[in-house]
Structures are given as structure tokens and as C-alpha cells.
Amino acid sequence: MRIKYTLAAVLLIAFVFTAANSFGQAVEDPASLPVYLAEGPITVDGILNESSWSALAPHLMFKIGGTPSGYSNTPTGHVIVKEPYTDISTTYVKFLRYGTILYVALQSDDKQVCKFDWEGDGMFMVLKNASNQNSELKLYVINSTTFGAETGGAAPIPAGGYGGVGVVNGTIYDSSDVDNGYAAEGFIDLSTMGYTTIPSSIQVFLNIFDPDNFSAGAAPWGPNGNFAKQWWGSEWGSEFRELQLLEVVVPVELTSFTAAYVGNSVELNWITATEINNKGFEIQRSSEGSDFIKITFIEGHGTTTEKQAYRFVDKNITPNTRYSYRLKQVDFDGQFNYSQVLDLGKSLPVKFELSQNYPNPFNPSTTVTFSLPVKSDVSLNVYNILGKNVMTVLNQNLEAGSHQVNLDASALTSGIYIYTISAMGENGDNFTSTKKMTVIK
């Protein structure tokens, strides 16, 4: 089995694939990338609604200053061609194959989709044909209305052997930061490039262009516009990388994976649409950014075409600790795959608690810390040793969690005081606690 996501999940995670497989963790400038078999032909319309595109698999992430994460591998290098480059966008690139057809998908959050003269937002890729000649596929903004495909190079791909469509979520040449990015799909028929059989791999280098703020007809070095680009391999072909054309079918569907704090525990739920060779799921947890560790294993359903729902409750958590979770799906043959990471932030405190102020004694200020397991109406007051209220520090409704309050005793004289917290939780629980503090002047 391998984990993938349906279209709805793709929209939620914005095309960010994070699974693991035998290619290992994401790296900078990977020597190769896998090209999985699609479940069926891809409709090249730029919509990316085939379930095969949502498979979790190693891919490329182009972002100036970006670092490898999950299975988003980053490219070799970049250059700011024209400054100032301020709209730092992220573009994900992934590949699939069906028969002799090699497909490529782009997904970008670029806010300013445009072009100048010869270079526009999108991709420039060179592939070696069967005769070791360079063939080009350009999938980019062609003009003010078209995001499409072109070819070129020493051995242009024959007509009918390539194509592509892009969908811009906004207006080409818009420079007011209102675009919602673009998505694009392209294809190359390897048989038109001289390959009589499917090669085990094919050599490529790839550039992603990101011009911004260029209006229609603007000169590349005119008063407006800026431009950056990144490349995998090399900028213009001194170094090639490999696409490995695997005979591996795109993995099975994980349609959802959620985790949430429920009281003093974490509840995890996930659903599979289908499963193939699925031994089960290892649930892994990270606390405060530490390495993931296994906390339990949930048996899978082997091979099934029926929807399966899974649930696990982690009761072994510590209050006020940041937790993250992921699934490691394991096949019967030992292969494995990771889901995306769910970062839950800090866990809730398990009980009402008032801590001793610090520093103590103090002059003139100190910090009072307290914890609330539920949303509560809270008051914090200071009394002298005769029981007179000399200061109201806090009186408001607060969310569950840990809170710190600065107590300024500048108006108080030296001596011993009592501070008291009263809390009424939204669940009806009441809490009162009192501690002593000493002001020294």
C-alpha cells in the first residue's frame, strides 16, 4: 500500500506532498525523482483533479530560500535576475507516467502572474531524447491570455507529442498582489522522442521562472518588474538529473487524517478509501520538536476496496507540551510510507493550578503563572495581612491554557501580601487558590 489523498484533501494541503518511500527524506538537489504510474490517462486541463496527482510522493519544491521538508525536495540553485524580488512564491512540481506519456504538474501560490519578452511564469525543462539530443518543454505564460506549452531545442518534440494547459487564478499581467497562483499540466509522448521502449530513466534539467510586476509589453530591463528563477540540475544544461520511470502504480488513498486535543488526551482519526497490501499503521509522535517515536501500531485491512475508518486515543501526554503526529503506513513486504505531519501546538493543562510568583521576594514587580483546563472567568487579587483588597491584577474571561501575569507592586509598601485566584470554568468547575508573596523595598 501507499498513501495518497483525494482531490478534497489536495485542496486542503495545497498540493504539498509529504510522504516517504524508499527514496528517503527530502534533500537539496536530489540526483533523481520517481515517476509513478498513474491509475489512468490524465486529462491535461490544468485542473489536477485526477486522484493520481494527489498521491504522496517525492517531488520538487521551488522557493527562494526554501529548505527540504517532508518529501518536498528543493532545487540546486537560484538567481535574482532583477531586484527587488519581494513576492517570494512557492511552486511544486510532480511527475506521473501512463504508458508512453510522461506528465508534469505545477502548482504555485504566485500572487503576480505575468511575463516579459521571452520568459514568463512557469517551467522550462530540457529532456534528453533517445539520441541524446536536447528536447524542450516550456509550460508557462505565453501571452496575456494563454498559459500553455511550447517546444524547442536541438530536437524539438514533434507536433502532437507534447502539450500543456495552465489555469491562472487571477489575471495574467496583474501586479497588485491579488492573484491566487496557478496550476498547470503538461505531457510528453516519449515515443515521439525516439524511445521504442520505456527507458528506466530519462535525463532532465528544469527551471522555474517567477517574473513579477511586469505589465503587457514591458521591457525586461525597464522601470517596472522583477525576476527570479531556480533550477534543478543546472541553469542551462551543464548538469542533468534523472527521472526514474518506475513500474510502480500510484499508491492507495488516505482520504483524511486528523488529530485534536480532547480533554487531557489526543484523538487521531483517519480514513482509507482503498488499501493494497496494507499491514497497518505505526502511529508516531514528536514532542517539542524532538524526533518522532513509535507509540503504537494499528493493524490494517490488507487489500480492500471498501472505505475503512481508524481511531486511536493517545492518553499519555504531558500538559503544556507541543505535540505533532504522523502515520507510518507499512506494507506486508516491509515497504513503508509517511502521512503528512499534524502539528497540534501545545496541549492543555490537566487541572487548575496557581504557581508561586517569581521572583519572590521582589521589588517592584513579579510574575504570577496559572493554568486553566477550560475557558474560565478569572480574577486575581492581592490582599494585605489584614485581609484588605489592595490590588485587582486581573478580572476577565480567559481561554484554556497557561497564563502569565506581571504584578507591579510599585504602589505597595514593604511587607507580606496574599494573592488569590478565583476561576469559574465554562464546565461549571470552580477553583480558588491563595499564596503568599513578599515585597521588599
NULO-508923 format. One line per field, with one value per residue (C-alpha): y, x, z; residue in one letter; chain. Coordinates in Angstrom, 3 decimals, m for minus. Example, Ala and Ser with C-alpha at 12.3 -4.5 7.8 and 13.67 -1.06 7.14 Angstrom:
2
py c(m4.500, m1.060)
px c(12.300, 13.670)
pz c(7.800, 7.140)
rest c(A, S)
kette c(A, A)
***
This chain:
441
py c(0.000, 3.642, 6.652, 9.271, 11.937, 12.605, 15.938, 17.440, 16.682, 18.096, 21.397, 21.411, 20.722, 22.865, 20.200, 19.798, 16.129, 14.848, 11.084, 8.899, 5.853, 4.105, 7.410, 8.614, 12.016, 15.192, 16.641, 19.563, 18.778, 15.108, 13.126, 11.618, 11.630, 8.772, 8.883, 6.654, 5.042, 6.907, 4.930, 6.071, 8.691, 12.267, 14.907, 17.756, 20.708, 22.312, 21.382, 18.496, 16.667, 13.134, 11.197, 10.127, 13.709, 13.636, 10.693, 11.396, 11.053, 12.761, 15.946, 19.295, 22.470, 25.693, 28.584, 31.119, 30.318, 27.202, 24.150, 20.457, 19.421, 16.170, 14.968, 18.381, 18.256, 21.619, 22.536, 23.209, 26.954, 30.253, 33.773, 37.068, 38.319, 41.651, 43.147, 43.855, 40.387, 40.588, 38.182, 35.007, 32.300, 28.509, 26.178, 22.408, 20.124, 16.479, 13.775, 10.795, 8.326, 6.378, 4.184, 6.223, 9.544, 11.488, 14.034, 17.015, 19.154, 22.602, 24.200, 27.727, 30.328, 33.173, 36.441, 38.169, 36.012, 37.661, 37.529, 39.712, 39.166, 35.563, 34.376, 34.019, 32.404, 28.647, 25.944, 25.467, 21.826, 20.067, 16.286, 14.029, 12.133, 8.591, 10.016, 12.026, 15.327, 18.109, 18.442, 21.283, 21.529, 25.003, 25.132, 28.791, 32.100, 32.609, 35.850, 37.931, 35.247, 31.952, 29.644, 26.754, 24.599, 25.148, 23.088, 23.769, 22.819, 20.773, 18.217, 19.800, 17.398, 16.603, 18.108, 16.005, 14.666, 17.374, 19.804, 21.652, 23.912, 26.272, 27.834, 31.217, 32.049, 35.722, 37.805, 37.450, 40.675, 41.635, 43.209, 44.152, 41.022, 39.686, 36.568, 33.247, 31.393, 28.972, 25.262, 23.611, 20.200, 19.198, 15.978, 14.481, 11.323, 9.561, 7.507, 10.688, 11.300, 8.069, 5.766, 2.451, 1.036, 2.793, 3.674, 3.057, 6.744, 9.924, 12.860, 16.316, 19.756, 22.118, 25.847, 27.545, 31.211, 33.818, 37.300, 39.818, 43.291, 43.237, 44.792, 43.730, 44.729, 45.805, 45.625, 43.130, 45.832, 48.661, 50.715, 48.103, 44.408, 41.998, 38.430, 35.322, 31.747, 28.429, 25.308, 21.582, 20.291, 23.451, 26.686, 25.904, 22.276, 21.737, 19.279, 16.902, 14.991, 11.836, 10.991, 7.325, 5.781, 3.241, 0.374, 1.221, 2.059, 5.206, 4.344, 3.800, 6.516, 8.013, 10.358, 12.094, 12.255, 14.424, 14.837, 17.051, 17.563, 16.175, 16.971, 15.547, 13.259, 13.371, 11.708, 10.633, 9.628, 8.571, 7.022, 4.999, 4.682, 1.558, m0.496, m2.758, m4.995, m2.892, m4.454, m1.438, 1.952, 2.874, 5.983, 8.258, 11.260, 14.153, 16.386, 19.880, 19.275, 16.093, 13.103, 11.082, 7.914, 4.985, 4.952, 2.131, 0.057, m0.322, m3.341, m2.610, m4.435, m5.954, m5.436, m3.947, m1.609, m0.607, 2.522, 1.855, 4.156, 4.112, 5.750, 5.951, 7.934, 8.908, 9.300, 9.565, 13.290, 15.988, 19.333, 22.432, 20.426, 20.836, 17.604, 16.514, 13.251, 11.306, 7.857, 5.384, 3.012, m0.347, m2.977, m6.716, m6.682, m4.100, m1.038, 1.999, 5.447, 8.501, 10.741, 14.477, 15.782, 17.220, 19.869, 20.378, 23.106, 22.968, 20.579, 21.915, 21.881, 18.963, 20.963, 24.404, 25.463, 28.583, 28.687, 30.563, 34.007, 34.581, 36.255, 36.223, 38.367, 41.080, 44.794, 46.155, 43.517, 39.757, 37.208, 35.096, 31.950, 29.904, 27.206, 26.674, 23.352, 25.056, 28.556, 30.426, 33.714, 34.600, 37.172, 37.692, 39.920, 40.972, 41.372, 42.708, 40.688, 42.305, 40.891, 44.174, 44.053, 46.341, 45.449, 43.762, 42.380, 40.611, 40.233, 38.744, 35.674, 33.630, 30.692, 27.334, 27.123, 28.523, 32.240, 34.653, 37.992, 40.742, 42.076, 45.590, 46.389, 49.920, 51.327, 48.865, 49.178, 46.529, 43.533, 40.199, 40.011, 37.338, 36.833, 34.836, 33.483, 32.617, 30.880, 29.675, 27.285, 27.100, 23.496, 24.732, 23.897, 26.446, 26.980, 29.147, 29.198, 31.504, 32.024, 34.446, 36.903, 39.382, 42.927, 44.339, 47.988)
px c(0.000, 0.958, m0.849, m2.458, m5.125, m8.336, m8.936, m10.600, m7.517, m5.282, m7.129, m6.660, m2.946, m2.334, m0.535, 2.170, 3.139, 4.969, 5.122, 8.193, 9.213, 12.426, 13.762, 14.148, 13.747, 13.704, 17.075, 18.525, 19.248, 18.182, 20.021, 16.730, 12.974, 10.490, 7.803, 4.920, 2.357, m0.947, m4.141, m5.366, m4.810, m4.515, m6.795, m4.387, m6.552, m4.584, m7.197, m5.219, m8.351, m7.140, m6.595, m3.126, m1.883, m2.806, m0.530, 2.003, 5.347, 8.749, 8.549, 10.299, 9.574, 10.861, 11.087, 13.876, 15.419, 13.285, 14.641, 13.811, 10.795, 8.885, 9.330, 9.483, 12.962, 14.498, 16.389, 20.063, 20.384, 18.757, 19.445, 17.627, 17.823, 16.177, 15.588, 13.751, 12.203, 9.521, 6.734, 8.558, 6.299, 6.391, 5.927, 5.566, 6.491, 5.479, 5.607, 3.469, 3.519, 0.813, 2.060, 4.498, 3.093, 5.124, 3.029, 4.201, 2.154, 2.852, 1.108, 2.079, 0.851, 2.329, 0.437, 1.719, 1.419, 2.999, 5.888, 8.384, 9.628, 10.875, 10.324, 7.064, 5.818, 6.099, 8.570, 11.380, 12.520, 15.043, 14.944, 17.375, 15.730, 16.698, 19.556, 20.909, 19.746, 18.097, 14.323, 12.498, 9.111, 8.062, 4.925, 4.444, 2.706, 2.860, 0.893, m1.724, m4.405, m2.529, m0.718, 0.340, 3.114, 5.849, 8.833, 12.300, 15.946, 18.248, 15.472, 12.025, 9.304, 7.180, 3.713, 1.206, 3.934, 3.592, 1.052, 0.023, m2.531, m2.284, m5.043, m4.320, m6.390, m6.468, m5.371, m2.162, m0.144, m1.890, 0.651, m1.429, m0.814, m4.340, m3.638, m4.212, m1.440, m1.677, m1.874, m0.665, m0.415, 1.812, 2.621, 5.326, 4.860, 8.203, 7.578, 7.827, 11.278, 12.666, 12.033, 10.781, 10.524, 10.094, 13.575, 14.383, 15.223, 15.443, 17.830, 16.415, 17.175, 14.420, 13.968, 11.046, 10.658, 8.984, 8.749, 6.611, 5.179, 5.612, 2.784, 1.907, 4.666, 7.029, 10.741, 12.714, 15.037, 12.516, 11.397, 8.999, 9.179, 11.479, 12.522, 13.889, 14.441, 15.539, 16.825, 17.119, 20.336, 21.773, 20.522, 21.157, 22.210, 25.758, 24.295, 21.377, 19.291, 17.185, 13.509, 13.192, 10.319, 9.170, 6.770, 5.014, 1.325, 0.321, m0.470, m3.769, m5.987, m5.859, m8.823, m8.395, m6.120, m6.989, m5.786, m7.088, m6.802, m9.834, m9.598, m6.299, m5.717, m5.274, m7.756, m6.483, m8.816, m8.015, m9.928, m8.727, m10.748, m8.880, m5.941, m3.444, m1.040, m1.552, m0.081, m1.041, m0.161, 2.559, 1.490, 4.438, 4.611, 7.017, 7.094, 8.592, 10.180, 12.034, 12.468, 9.346, 8.945, 6.555, 3.767, 1.592, 0.718, m2.774, m3.468, m4.565, m7.090, m4.650, m6.242, m9.726, m11.711, m14.054, m13.673, m12.002, m12.055, m9.383, m9.227, m6.654, m6.640, m3.272, m3.741, m0.041, 0.533, 2.016, 0.290, 1.587, 3.661, 3.733, 2.879, 2.999, 1.768, 2.217, 1.313, 3.859, 1.936, 3.701, 3.237, 3.496, 6.714, 8.302, 7.925, 6.559, 5.127, 4.520, 1.493, 1.791, 2.711, m0.068, 1.244, m1.265, 0.551, 0.679, m1.528, m3.928, m3.159, m4.828, m6.048, m6.496, m3.229, m1.679, 2.127, 4.330, 5.192, 8.735, 10.894, 9.881, 10.743, 10.674, 10.817, 8.825, 7.419, 6.964, 5.311, 2.306, 1.650, m1.543, m3.181, m6.769, m8.002, m11.093, m12.165, m12.878, m13.845, m10.747, m9.983, m6.601, m6.482, m3.857, m4.677, m2.656, m2.244, m5.402, m7.441, m7.973, m8.023, m5.154, m4.951, m7.009, m4.485, m6.855, m10.595, m11.532, m12.536, m9.549, m9.062, m7.817, m4.051, m1.147, m1.110, 1.428, 0.581, 3.000, 2.232, 3.575, 3.787, 5.189, 2.234, 2.600, 4.780, 7.207, 5.596, 3.872, 0.826, m1.629, m2.590, m5.703, m7.011, m10.677, m11.801, m15.197, m14.846, m17.321, m17.978, m19.163, m15.981, m14.840, m11.260, m9.725, m6.107, m4.025, m0.278, 1.972, 4.429, 6.890, 7.561, 10.948, 11.811)
pz c(0.000, m0.411, 0.979, m1.226, m0.911, m2.774, m4.505, m1.421, 0.625, m2.088, m1.887, 1.887, 1.799, m1.291, m3.286, m0.629, m0.811, 2.257, 2.067, 2.437, 0.488, m0.497, m1.815, 1.771, 3.327, 1.275, 0.302, m1.573, m5.233, m5.378, m8.052, m9.202, m8.678, m9.062, m11.729, m10.649, m12.928, m12.980, m12.457, m15.862, m18.568, m17.314, m18.801, m19.495, m18.473, m15.640, m13.040, m11.460, m10.365, m11.100, m7.905, m9.098, m8.716, m5.051, m4.293, m1.592, m3.348, m3.604, m5.665, m6.192, m4.275, m5.825, m3.351, m2.955, 0.432, 0.818, 2.614, 2.112, 4.167, 4.367, 0.791, m0.809, m2.361, m3.179, m6.376, m6.904, m7.109, m7.917, m9.034, m8.527, m12.099, m11.435, m7.996, m5.807, m5.651, m2.951, m3.957, m2.892, m4.268, m3.918, m6.882, m6.538, m9.453, m9.745, m12.438, m13.467, m16.349, m18.157, m20.998, m23.063, m21.817, m19.257, m17.350, m15.314, m12.908, m11.474, m8.503, m7.438, m4.957, m7.040, m6.456, m9.617, m12.747, m15.802, m18.289, m20.127, m23.670, m23.666, m20.101, m18.188, m15.003, m15.271, m16.275, m18.787, m18.941, m21.164, m21.650, m23.489, m26.346, m27.367, m29.463, m26.504, m28.037, m26.066, m26.381, m24.634, m22.964, m21.912, m19.765, m18.987, m19.600, m23.356, m23.671, m21.850, m22.228, m22.574, m20.187, m22.397, m23.853, m26.435, m27.547, m28.962, m28.501, m30.732, m31.258, m30.743, m29.735, m32.823, m33.124, m31.244, m28.994, m26.365, m24.910, m21.799, m20.181, m17.232, m15.143, m13.554, m10.503, m11.344, m14.298, m16.292, m16.018, m12.809, m10.472, m7.473, m5.368, m5.881, m7.951, m6.252, m8.037, m10.940, m11.707, m14.901, m16.544, m19.437, m21.277, m23.477, m25.551, m25.131, m28.253, m30.341, m28.842, m30.282, m27.317, m28.685, m25.158, m21.825, m20.525, m16.873, m16.552, m18.576, m18.136, m17.454, m16.105, m15.086, m14.457, m12.717, m13.669, m11.474, m13.005, m11.095, m11.713, m15.497, m17.493, m21.035, m23.443, m20.674, m21.465, m19.359, m18.017, m17.963, m14.956, m13.610, m12.908, m11.059, m11.760, m10.054, m11.175, m9.706, m11.374, m10.725, m12.252, m13.740, m15.191, m18.849, m19.014, m17.800, m15.263, m15.736, m13.224, m13.680, m13.706, m12.778, m14.733, m12.192, m12.844, m9.578, m9.524, m7.702, m4.078, m2.339, m0.910, 2.566, 2.341, 5.699, 8.723, 11.727, 15.288, 18.082, 21.813, 23.615, 27.300, 28.524, 25.549, 21.765, 19.421, 15.994, 13.154, 9.610, 6.718, 3.735, 0.540, m0.584, 0.676, m1.065, 0.868, 3.987, 7.137, 9.200, 10.626, 13.073, 14.964, 15.623, 17.942, 18.403, 21.486, 21.467, 18.054, 19.053, 16.735, 16.015, 18.074, 17.712, 20.303, 18.930, 15.862, 14.387, 12.163, 8.592, 6.392, 3.890, 0.476, 0.280, m1.952, 0.886, 2.990, 6.341, 9.377, 12.088, 15.505, 18.282, 21.548, 22.995, 26.745, 27.563, 27.087, 29.306, 29.932, 28.143, 25.673, 21.904, 20.084, 16.435, 14.932, 11.720, 10.371, 9.065, 6.808, 6.469, 3.741, 4.355, 2.300, 4.605, 2.399, 4.180, 3.610, 5.822, 6.035, 6.439, 9.897, 12.063, 14.480, 17.316, 19.211, 22.995, 24.953, 27.537, 31.254, 33.022, 36.010, 37.573, 39.142, 40.676, 40.831, 43.272, 41.976, 40.750, 41.849, 45.469, 47.440, 44.766, 44.066, 42.394, 40.016, 39.836, 37.571, 38.538, 36.480, 36.474, 34.353, 33.212, 31.824, 30.332, 29.343, 32.588, 34.212, 36.228, 38.929, 40.574, 43.642, 46.197, 49.926, 52.848, 56.041, 57.454, 54.585, 52.748, 48.943, 47.877, 44.186, 41.461, 38.999, 36.635, 36.090, 32.711, 30.722, 29.570, 27.223, 28.481, 28.748, 30.732, 31.516, 32.958, 34.552, 35.534, 39.010, 39.634, 43.361, 42.973, 44.939, 47.800, 50.873, 52.023, 53.668, 53.237, 50.979, 49.889, 46.246, 45.392, 42.147, 41.605, 38.419, 37.214, 34.311, 31.453, 32.513, 35.933, 37.860, 40.449, 41.581, 44.289, 45.408, 47.606, 48.026, 49.919, 48.418, 49.933, 48.785, 49.811, 49.190)
rest c(M, R, I, K, Y, T, L, A, A, V, L, L, I, A, F, V, F, T, A, A, N, S, F, G, Q, A, V, E, D, P, A, S, L, P, V, Y, L, A, E, G, P, I, T, V, D, G, I, L, N, E, S, S, W, S, A, L, A, P, H, L, M, F, K, I, G, G, T, P, S, G, Y, S, N, T, P, T, G, H, V, I, V, K, E, P, Y, T, D, I, S, T, T, Y, V, K, F, L, R, Y, G, T, I, L, Y, V, A, L, Q, S, D, D, K, Q, V, C, K, F, D, W, E, G, D, G, M, F, M, V, L, K, N, A, S, N, Q, N, S, E, L, K, L, Y, V, I, N, S, T, T, F, G, A, E, T, G, G, A, A, P, I, P, A, G, G, Y, G, G, V, G, V, V, N, G, T, I, Y, D, S, S, D, V, D, N, G, Y, A, A, E, G, F, I, D, L, S, T, M, G, Y, T, T, I, P, S, S, I, Q, V, F, L, N, I, F, D, P, D, N, F, S, A, G, A, A, P, W, G, P, N, G, N, F, A, K, Q, W, W, G, S, E, W, G, S, E, F, R, E, L, Q, L, L, E, V, V, V, P, V, E, L, T, S, F, T, A, A, Y, V, G, N, S, V, E, L, N, W, I, T, A, T, E, I, N, N, K, G, F, E, I, Q, R, S, S, E, G, S, D, F, I, K, I, T, F, I, E, G, H, G, T, T, T, E, K, Q, A, Y, R, F, V, D, K, N, I, T, P, N, T, R, Y, S, Y, R, L, K, Q, V, D, F, D, G, Q, F, N, Y, S, Q, V, L, D, L, G, K, S, L, P, V, K, F, E, L, S, Q, N, Y, P, N, P, F, N, P, S, T, T, V, T, F, S, L, P, V, K, S, D, V, S, L, N, V, Y, N, I, L, G, K, N, V, M, T, V, L, N, Q, N, L, E, A, G, S, H, Q, V, N, L, D, A, S, A, L, T, S, G, I, Y, I, Y, T, I, S, A, M, G, E, N, G, D, N, F, T, S, T, K, K, M, T, V, I, K)
kette c(A, A, A, A, A, A, A, A, A, A, A, A, A, A, A, A, A, A, A, A, A, A, A, A, A, A, A, A, A, A, A, A, A, A, A, A, A, A, A, A, A, A, A, A, A, A, A, A, A, A, A, A, A, A, A, A, A, A, A, A, A, A, A, A, A, A, A, A, A, A, A, A, A, A, A, A, A, A, A, A, A, A, A, A, A, A, A, A, A, A, A, A, A, A, A, A, A, A, A, A, A, A, A, A, A, A, A, A, A, A, A, A, A, A, A, A, A, A, A, A, A, A, A, A, A, A, A, A, A, A, A, A, A, A, A, A, A, A, A, A, A, A, A, A, A, A, A, A, A, A, A, A, A, A, A, A, A, A, A, A, A, A, A, A, A, A, A, A, A, A, A, A, A, A, A, A, A, A, A, A, A, A, A, A, A, A, A, A, A, A, A, A, A, A, A, A, A, A, A, A, A, A, A, A, A, A, A, A, A, A, A, A, A, A, A, A, A, A, A, A, A, A, A, A, A, A, A, A, A, A, A, A, A, A, A, A, A, A, A, A, A, A, A, A, A, A, A, A, A, A, A, A, A, A, A, A, A, A, A, A, A, A, A, A, A, A, A, A, A, A, A, A, A, A, A, A, A, A, A, A, A, A, A, A, A, A, A, A, A, A, A, A, A, A, A, A, A, A, A, A, A, A, A, A, A, A, A, A, A, A, A, A, A, A, A, A, A, A, A, A, A, A, A, A, A, A, A, A, A, A, A, A, A, A, A, A, A, A, A, A, A, A, A, A, A, A, A, A, A, A, A, A, A, A, A, A, A, A, A, A, A, A, A, A, A, A, A, A, A, A, A, A, A, A, A, A, A, A, A, A, A, A, A, A, A, A, A, A, A, A, A, A, A, A, A, A, A, A, A, A, A, A, A, A, A, A, A, A, A, A, A, A, A, A, A, A, A, A, A, A, A, A, A, A, A, A, A, A, A, A, A, A, A, A, A, A, A, A, A, A, A)
***
